């Protein structure tokens, strides 16, 4: 269970890190090639932001559930 909790924590930070990297890449591309865009560069980030928010919310919920189960097992060992 502790390994699952560690994996969930790494997964949360990996999702957030990939989103930050994607935002930086989009901004860099916009600053180098502004003539290719008809709208601001951040409009194309809405879908990845929503998907990442949903995935991170589900993962954080699972993380807290696993943490609660671990604490319960430590209080009342079987």
N, C-alpha and C positions, 0 to 999 in steps of 0.2 A: 504494500500500500504506500509506503514511503517513496518507493521508486516511481509509482504512478503520480504521486504528488509532485515529485521533482520533475518528471516529464511534463506535466501540465504547466508548471511554472516556466519551464524552458519554451514550451509551445506558445505561451502567451507572449513572451518577450520576442520570440521569433516572428510571430505575426505582426507585432507592433514595429519591429525593426524592418521587416520587409515593406510595410506600408510607408515608413519614413524614407526608405531608400527609393521607393517608387515615386514619392512626392518630389524628392530631390532630383531624380532623373527627369521627371516631367518639367520641372522648373528650369533645369539646365537646358533641356531641349527647346523650351519656349524662348529662353534668352538668346540661344544661338540661331534659331529659325523662327522669328516672330511672324514672318510673312505667311507661314503655313497655317496659322491659327486664325479663325474668324471669331472666336470667343476667347475669354480669358482662360489661361492654362488650368486654373483650378476647377473649372466646370467638369473636366473629364475625371476628376477625382471623386465625384459623389458616389458612384457605384462601388468602387473599391473601398471607400470609407464605410459605406453601409454594410457591406459584406464583412469587413474586418470587425466592425463594431458588434455584429451579431455573433460571429465566431468567438471573439474574445469574451463576450458576455456569457455565452454557453460554457466556455472553458473556465472562466472564473467561478461560475456557479458549481461546476464539477469539482474544481479545486477546493472550494469551501466545504462541499459535501464530503469529500475524501478526508479533509483535515478534521472535520467533525467526527467522522468514523474512527480515525486514528486516535483522537483524544478520548473517545468513549472506550476504545479497547485498552488504552493505557490505564484508565480509571478502574475498569472492571475486567481484568484479564480472564480469559476463558480457562 
